[in-house]
Amino acid sequence: MFVEERHDKILAYINQDGKVKVKELSKRFGVTDDCIRKDLAAMEKRGLLKRTYGGAVPVDTGNMHPGHTVYVSSRTRMNLEKKQIIAQKAVNRIKEGDIIYLDTSTTNVVLAQEILRSGLKIHVISPMLDIANLFAVDSQAEFILLGGQYNLTQNSYMGMMTLQMLKNLRFDIAFMGVVGADLENNEITTYMPEDGVMKNEVVKRANKTYLMMECEKFQFKGTYKFTDFDAVDGVICEETPEKDICEALAEHHVKIIV
């Protein structure tokens, strides 16, 4: 098969499935992984696709998680079953008396529900009103809402006032929301710079940091890097990621919580 023919077929697969993986393509075409990586690099230079860790996605979704909209309220019900699995794994990491941070994240809204059901006597801190509303009940957990400038799209507080409050706090565990996790470039990203600055401060002030994310987010990138994998203790996903991702996480000493 000529190189041009292989590129045409790769493009057809990517348009059909929304992504392709290097290992799957090498098996389909009977060539080495390195050969496929060269194909993808050449196709990216031509603007035909966007490379991701271990594969590629269409150009128009290369920097945005599919279905990811600006308003957090519109994402609450998306991938709910996956978020519930992630939240159930996360709550098992919490001990009585812990001080935890719940980042602005729809998965953390589900985690807040799990915390309330567990009856854990802990301290919970968050800037997100969706989470604050859940703790507006008689519960064993003590809740602190971080104030500041209100952001309508995230239904959360952020900005300089919120950042100043963060600098006076410490956390046993921070559960962080993620837009994209790019292992190839060692970047963990979000969309809004204001959100990213806050996330970066939280990671620095937490004894342990866990990323709360569906496995598919390993294929996407946000616009603002807020930390890297060397600053993270674990990744909590709905299932075990693919082997190449697990190996890359191990190189950064990041645990996969299963």
Disulfide bonds with the S-S distance in Angstrom:
none
